[in-house]
Amino acid sequence: MRSLWFSALLLVACSDSTPHVGNYCYIDLTGVLLVQSVASIPAEDCEGDICLKASGDDRSMCSADCESDADCIAHESSTCFGQFVCDTPFDVGDLAGRQMCVCVASSSSP
């Protein structure tokens, strides 16, 4: 019984805690001319606490901080039609240089 409890504890300790990205989230941009990326932080409906509308994308979706592309795991209901990469979507402001998971759309989006 003791080894079973230890195995369960080890499984929980080693489970993947990387937040999934790509779910739809909402940023109110009514009346705003969008020329750069916009983020809402914290975003309670996103595992990574970031709702991102990247420049050039017509959707806003959940994102997360990252250090490499491997940190950007798409949620099963992701709205990204390509893949996620770890990138810096902001060049200026408080978020400049902050790495986040960003959707890179494929050329075969539905």
N, C-alpha and C positions, 0 to 999 in steps of 0.2 A: 504494500500500500504506500509505503514511503517513497519508493522509486516512481510510482505512478504520479504522485503529487509533484515530485521534483521534475518529472518529464513535462507535466502540464505547465509548471512555472517556467521552465526553459523555453517551451514553445511560445508562451506569451512574451517573454523577454526578447526573443529573437524574431518576432513577427515584424513585417514591413510596416514602418510608420510613415512612409512617404505619402503625402496627400495626393489624391488623384485630381487631375485637372480636366477641363473641357466641358463641364456641365454649363448649361445656360445660366446666366445671372443677369440682373437688370441694373443698368446705370441710366438715370434720367438725363437725357441730353436734349430735351425739348428746347428748341430755339437756339441751339448751339451749333456754330459752324466748326466742324471737327477737322483740324489740320494736323493734329498729333495724337498720340496715344492718350487714353484716359484710364485712370484706375480708381476704384473705390476700395479703401482699406480702413478698417476691417470689413470684410464681407461675410456676414454670419452664415449665409447659405452656401459658402464655399469651404471645402476642407482646408485649403491653404490660406484662407482669409483674404484673398485678393480677387476682385472682379475686374477684369481687364478688357478694354476695347482697344485693340492695337490699331495703330494708324494703317489705313488701307483695308481694314476688315470691316464688314458690315454687321458683325455680331459681337456681342460681349460674352465672355465666358470666364469660368473660374480658372484661376491661375495659382501659382505658388512660387515662393522663393526657390532658387536652385543654384547649384554649383556646376552641374554638367547636364547634358541631355538625358542621362540616365535617371536624373531626379524628376523628369517630366513624364509621369505615367498617366496616360489618358484613361478617364473614367469610361465605363462601358456605354454610357449614354452621351459621350462626347459629341459636341456639335462641330468639331474640327474635322474637315474633310481631307486632311493631310496628316502631318505629324507635329509633335511638339518639340521645340528646341529651347535650350537655355540661352537667353539673349538679354540684352539691355534695351528695352523699348523706349526709354526716356533719355534724351540728350541733355535736357536742362531741368532745373527745379529740384525739389526735395528728393525725387526718385531717380535722378540722374545717376547712371552707373549701377543701379540695383538690378541684379539678375533675376529674371522671372521666366516662367515657362510661357512660350509664345507659340501660337499655332502658325505653321507654315503650310498654306493650302496647296494641295496637289492640283495639277492641271485637269484632273478628271473628277471635279466635284459635281454632285448631282444637281 
